[in-house]
Amino acid sequence: MSAEFKTVLAPMAGYTDFAFRAICRDYGVDLTVTEMVSSKALVMGNALSRRMLYREGADKPSFCQIFGHEPNVMAASVQIPEMSVYEGVDINMGCPVRKIVSSGDGSALLENVPLASRCISAVKLALKGKPLSVKFRLGVSDSSQAVDFAKMCADSGADFITVHFRTRKQMYSGSADYSLLPKIAKIGIPVIANGDVASREQCLRLSDMGASGVAVGRGALGRPYLFSELQGKSFRFDVLDAIVRHAELLLKVFDERVVANEMKKHVAAYLKGKRNGKSVAIAAMSAHTLAEILTPCRIFFETYPDLRSIEQ
Ligand SMILES: Cc1cc2nc3c(=O)[nH]c(=O)nc-3n(C[C@H](O)[C@H](O)[C@H](O)COP(=O)(O)O)c2cc1C
């Protein structure tokens, strides 16, 4: 695995908010990506969508992921002022969620290659030299078109691709099948491998198969230090400090009620697998204020100080 091998925080709606991205940055992630944002909502001036583009200055480089299917709308969305803080843009062509697919977005574009190509070219042109990546799945129900789709992305102007090595039909079941990685890696642009990555050994294997990096999604939830582990670097992670920092960062942009709601799932992720952590996560679920979430967390770590920090 060369020094060029990159680690990427995969986009996850509802999870990879700017605060979580900033915390992953503390643990050496090479690239972060926002949650997917509707290009249409951005162009129409939707306040929440535009607010989702806030990012911490130190979280750099970072890409904004957009979804849509109208080339002109997608191109316009990357030209709004809020987008200028991002170093690049990623187009979502992999989302399997029914609501997204039925609107012609996300993985629906796997079934409309000419339109997918037009979306990529239009966004690339609008980015005026900034890098563009495309994230997609192996295919709808099999992987027979995956190499051709990857080539199309390169020919249409993508600078690199992130491939989730599952089909849409698989959703999140089964395991990622990396058998096509060597072929896809030969198309001429860097390939970021995605799906079930959780160890440095896996990164070494994927690097040998031709990947230029890995994108990690679920494995990083509650465990932002995973990026240090993947890079073979030492780290110290204080779980309570991370929870408090996460909440404090979110308060910069959202009001307390929203932050309390957002923190519920993050607290569950940070406490996952810790003995007796589940009862705190369950208590947090019915909280209305941030204090009702943070106080039980503080008590938990006072009671079990040995669970508070993870070092390697
Ligand atoms: C809760 C959740 C939300 C996700 N949201 C997005 C998204 O907004 N955009 C996207 O391209 N993929 C999204 N994904 C897919 C992930 O980016 C990633 O491709 C997938 O989880 C496989 O990687 P993993 O095994 O490392 O989790 C999401 C996945 C999860 C679990």
The ligand as an SDF file (V2000), in Angstrom:
LIG
                    3D

 31 33  0  0  0  0  0  0  0  0999 V2000
  -27.1920    5.2640    6.6320 C   0  0  0  0  0  0  0  0  0  0  0  0
  -26.5150    5.2800    5.2790 C   0  0  0  0  0  0  0  0  0  0  0  0
  -26.6550    6.3900    4.4680 C   0  0  0  0  0  0  0  0  0  0  0  0
  -26.0460    6.4150    3.2030 C   0  0  0  0  0  0  0  0  0  0  0  0
  -26.1530    7.5390    2.4410 N   0  0  0  0  0  0  0  0  0  0  0  0
  -25.4780    7.6140    1.2600 C   0  0  0  0  0  0  0  0  0  0  0  0
  -25.4560    8.8230    0.5140 C   0  0  0  0  0  0  0  0  0  0  0  0
  -26.0100    9.8590    0.9110 O   0  0  0  0  0  0  0  0  0  0  0  0
  -24.7780    8.8160   -0.6650 N   0  0  0  0  0  0  0  0  0  0  0  0
  -24.1150    7.6830   -1.1330 C   0  0  0  0  0  0  0  0  0  0  0  0
  -23.5170    7.7300   -2.2100 O   0  0  0  0  0  0  0  0  0  0  0  0
  -24.1210    6.5450   -0.4390 N   0  0  0  0  0  0  0  0  0  0  0  0
  -24.7510    6.4950    0.7580 C   0  0  0  0  0  0  0  0  0  0  0  0
  -24.6830    5.3570    1.5080 N   0  0  0  0  0  0  0  0  0  0  0  0
  -23.8400    4.2320    1.0390 C   0  0  0  0  0  0  0  0  0  0  0  0
  -22.4170    4.3430    1.6000 C   0  0  0  0  0  0  0  0  0  0  0  0
  -21.7680    5.4880    1.1200 O   0  0  0  0  0  0  0  0  0  0  0  0
  -21.5820    3.1230    1.2130 C   0  0  0  0  0  0  0  0  0  0  0  0
  -21.5340    3.0430   -0.1880 O   0  0  0  0  0  0  0  0  0  0  0  0
  -22.1690    1.8150    1.7540 C   0  0  0  0  0  0  0  0  0  0  0  0
  -22.6020    1.9550    3.0950 O   0  0  0  0  0  0  0  0  0  0  0  0
  -21.1320    0.6810    1.6590 C   0  0  0  0  0  0  0  0  0  0  0  0
  -19.9740    1.0110    2.3780 O   0  0  0  0  0  0  0  0  0  0  0  0
  -19.6980    0.4230    3.8590 P   0  0  0  0  0  0  0  0  0  0  0  0
  -19.8140   -1.0640    3.7640 O   0  0  0  0  0  0  0  0  0  0  0  0
  -18.3100    0.9020    4.1790 O   0  0  0  0  0  0  0  0  0  0  0  0
  -20.7670    0.9930    4.7410 O   0  0  0  0  0  0  0  0  0  0  0  0
  -25.3000    5.3000    2.7630 C   0  0  0  0  0  0  0  0  0  0  0  0
  -25.1770    4.1850    3.5730 C   0  0  0  0  0  0  0  0  0  0  0  0
  -25.7540    4.1680    4.8220 C   0  0  0  0  0  0  0  0  0  0  0  0
  -25.5770    2.9500    5.6990 C   0  0  0  0  0  0  0  0  0  0  0  0
  1  2  1  0
  2  3  1  0
  2 30  2  0
  3  4  2  0
  4  5  1  0
  4 28  1  0
  5  6  2  0
  6  7  1  0
  6 13  1  0
  7  8  2  0
  7  9  1  0
  9 10  1  0
 10 11  2  0
 10 12  1  0
 12 13  2  0
 13 14  1  0
 14 15  1  0
 14 28  1  0
 15 16  1  0
 16 17  1  0
 16 18  1  0
 18 19  1  0
 18 20  1  0
 20 21  1  0
 20 22  1  0
 22 23  1  0
 23 24  1  0
 24 25  2  0
 24 26  1  0
 24 27  1  0
 28 29  2  0
 29 30  1  0
 30 31  1  0
M  END
$$$$
